[in-house]
Amino acid sequence: MVSLCNLAVDAPMTVLRLAEDSDDGAGAGRPAQPVLRLDLRSLRLGKRDVLGPISLEVRPAETVVLTGPSGIGKTSLLRVVAGLQTQFDGVCQAPDRLSMVFQEPTLLPWRSALNNLTLTTGISASTAVLALNDVGLADHADAYPGALSLGQQRRLALARAFAGAPDLLLMDEPFVSLDPDLVEEMMALFARLRAARQVATLMVTHSADEAKMLASRIVELGGSPARIMSDRQNNGAYFQLSASGVTSSKS
């Protein structure tokens, strides 16, 4: 069953946003149904045509990474999927349960790390403690964001995203402004959390290395307005998913 979330009619741009039931309808021998289906005809911001025709699907447990030049429209596409940008021409079919990790941690500065999870996701305090433990912040449950380092803030933002048990996780350059060693640490943490939950992920990055290390598929945007220039499988991902967690292909 499909429900209509947003429908704008008789407007310069038309948006049709759909939400699916949690049952993906996949049977034995059939591939799982996509968590996300996007059939975008155009996105215009002000006087600029930012995005052209784009068709994109993301399936359960898949990590799709969007790459392309700065300013090409990667974040704009992510905002369309998140429902934050509604003035577009096209159809977006996405789950009701989705989480987003922004370029900045976007935490509640007047609330503790624990309350940043409970208030935003509705989980219990005991579940929040487990989520903090998953990202190495169990000893900082009562700390406020201002008392945390940038790396710790980003780990808290990651914990919040996964704590909501999303069917689709959206990530907009989640490791930006971090030192290289910390970036690799954060990528390993993300890969471990993703492996445990098998969540479908759509991530934006400027880093070719991040894409190669994390993606199961790499989608490159280019042109003006932006379109998909390539969509390829990434079989050589650095972090490999396994039933028991994350293994590294690094020798």
C-alpha positions in Angstrom: 0.0 0.0 0.0 1.2 3.5 -0.9 0.3 6.7 0.8 0.7 10.2 -0.6 2.7 12.5 1.7 3.0 15.7 -0.3 1.3 16.7 -3.5 1.4 20.1 -5.0 -0.9 20.8 -8.0 -1.2 23.8 -10.3 2.3 25.1 -9.3 5.3 25.8 -11.4 6.9 22.7 -10.0 5.1 19.5 -9.0 6.2 17.2 -6.2 4.7 13.8 -5.5 6.2 12.2 -2.4 5.3 8.6 -1.6 5.8 6.4 1.5 5.7 2.6 1.4 4.6 0.1 4.0 7.5 -1.6 5.8 6.8 -4.9 4.0 9.1 -4.8 1.0 7.1 -7.6 -0.8 10.2 -9.5 -1.7 9.7 -13.3 -2.0 12.0 -16.2 -2.4 14.2 -15.8 -5.4 13.2 -12.2 -6.0 15.5 -9.2 -5.2 14.4 -7.0 -2.3 12.2 -4.1 -3.3 14.0 -0.7 -3.2 13.9 1.3 0.0 14.1 4.5 -2.1 12.8 5.2 -5.6 13.5 8.7 -7.0 12.3 9.8 -10.4 13.3 13.4 -10.6 12.6 15.5 -13.7 14.1 18.8 -12.4 14.9 20.9 -9.5 15.2 24.7 -9.9 16.5 27.0 -7.1 15.9 30.6 -7.8 16.8 31.2 -11.4 19.1 28.2 -11.6 18.3 24.7 -12.8 20.3 22.7 -10.3 19.2 19.1 -11.1 18.0 17.6 -14.3 16.4 14.2 -14.9 17.7 11.7 -12.3 16.4 8.2 -11.6 17.8 6.5 -8.5 17.0 3.5 -6.4 18.5 2.3 -3.2 17.9 -1.2 -1.9 18.0 -2.7 1.7 21.5 -2.9 3.2 23.0 -1.0 0.2 25.3 2.0 0.6 25.1 4.4 -2.3 27.6 7.2 -2.3 26.9 10.4 -4.4 30.0 12.1 -5.7 30.7 15.0 -8.0 32.2 18.5 -8.1 31.4 21.0 -5.3 28.2 22.8 -5.9 26.9 20.2 -8.4 23.7 19.6 -6.4 24.5 16.5 -4.3 23.2 18.0 -1.1 20.1 19.4 -2.9 19.3 15.8 -4.1 19.7 14.6 -0.5 17.3 17.3 0.7 14.8 16.2 -1.9 14.9 12.6 -0.5 14.7 13.8 3.1 11.6 15.9 2.4 13.4 19.1 3.2 13.2 20.4 -0.3 9.7 20.0 -1.7 9.7 22.3 -4.7 10.8 19.9 -7.3 9.3 18.2 -10.3 9.2 14.5 -10.0 8.3 11.5 -7.8 10.1 10.4 -4.6 9.1 7.2 -2.9 10.8 6.9 0.5 10.2 5.2 3.8 8.5 7.0 6.7 11.4 6.1 9.0 14.6 7.8 7.9 17.4 9.6 9.6 19.8 12.2 8.4 23.4 13.1 9.4 24.2 16.7 8.4 27.5 18.3 7.6 27.4 19.8 11.1 26.4 17.6 14.2 23.3 19.7 14.7 22.9 18.7 18.3 20.7 20.2 21.1 23.3 22.4 22.9 21.1 22.8 26.0 20.6 19.0 26.5 22.9 16.2 27.6 24.3 13.6 25.2 21.7 11.1 26.7 18.8 13.5 26.1 20.0 14.3 22.6 19.1 10.7 21.9 15.9 10.3 24.0 14.3 13.6 23.0 14.9 13.3 19.3 14.2 9.6 18.7 11.8 8.7 21.5 13.9 5.8 22.8 14.2 5.0 26.5 17.1 6.1 28.6 18.4 2.6 28.9 18.3 2.1 25.1 20.1 5.5 24.8 22.9 4.3 27.1 23.4 1.3 24.9 23.5 3.5 21.8 26.1 5.8 23.5 28.1 2.7 24.4 28.1 1.6 20.7 29.9 4.8 19.8 32.2 5.0 22.8 30.4 7.7 24.6 28.9 5.8 27.5 31.1 7.8 30.0 29.7 11.1 28.5 26.0 10.5 28.9 25.6 13.6 31.1 27.9 15.8 29.1 26.6 18.7 27.0 27.6 19.0 23.4 29.8 22.1 24.1 31.9 19.9 26.4 32.5 17.3 23.7 35.2 17.4 21.0 34.2 17.7 17.4 34.9 14.0 16.9 32.7 13.1 19.9 29.9 15.4 18.6 30.0 13.6 15.3 29.9 10.2 17.1 26.9 11.4 19.0 25.2 12.5 15.8 25.9 9.1 14.3 24.4 7.4 17.4 21.3 9.5 17.1 20.8 8.6 13.5 21.0 4.9 14.1 19.0 5.1 17.4 16.0 6.0 15.4 16.1 2.6 13.7 15.7 4.1 10.2 14.9 2.1 7.1 16.9 4.7 5.2 19.9 6.7 6.4 21.0 9.9 4.7 24.5 11.3 5.3 25.7 14.7 4.0 29.5 14.7 4.2 29.4 13.3 7.8 33.2 13.3 8.2 34.0 16.7 6.9 36.5 18.9 8.9 38.0 15.9 10.8 41.7 14.9 10.8 42.5 12.0 8.5 43.1 9.6 11.3 39.8 10.5 12.9 38.1 10.2 9.5 39.2 6.6 9.2 38.1 5.9 12.7 34.7 7.4 12.0 34.3 5.4 8.8 35.1 2.2 10.6 32.5 3.1 13.3 29.9 3.8 10.7 30.6 0.6 8.8 30.3 -1.4 12.1 26.9 0.2 13.0 25.7 -0.3 9.4 26.7 -3.9 9.4 24.8 -4.6 12.6 21.6 -3.0 11.3 21.8 -3.6 7.6 20.3 -0.1 6.9 20.1 1.3 3.4 22.3 4.4 3.2 22.6 7.3 0.7 25.7 9.4 1.4 27.2 12.5 -0.1 31.0 13.0 -0.1 33.6 15.0 -2.0 36.2 12.4 -1.1 36.9 9.7 -3.7 38.7 7.7 -1.0 35.6 7.7 1.3 33.4 6.5 -1.6 35.8 3.7 -2.4 36.1 2.6 1.2 32.4 2.6 2.1 30.2 2.4 -1.0 28.6 -0.7 -2.5 27.6 1.6 -5.4 29.2 5.0 -6.5 26.9 7.4 -8.3 28.6 10.4 -10.0 26.8 13.6 -10.8 27.9 16.0 -13.4 26.7 18.5 -16.0 24.5 21.5 -15.7 21.8 20.9 -14.6 23.3 17.9 -12.9 22.5 14.3 -14.1 23.9 10.9 -13.3 27.1 10.5 -15.3 27.9 7.0 -14.0 26.4 4.5 -11.6 28.8 1.6 -10.8 29.2 -1.2 -8.3 32.2 -0.9 -6.0 33.3 -4.4 -5.3 36.6 -3.3 -3.8 35.3 -1.5 -0.8 37.8 -1.2 2.0 35.3 -2.0 4.7 33.5 -5.3 3.9 30.3 -6.3 5.6 30.0 -9.8 7.1 27.5 -11.6 9.3 29.7 -11.0 12.3 30.4 -7.4 11.6 33.1 -5.4 9.6 36.3 -6.8 8.2 39.0 -4.7 6.5 40.4 -5.6 3.1 43.7 -3.9 4.2 46.6 -6.3 4.5 
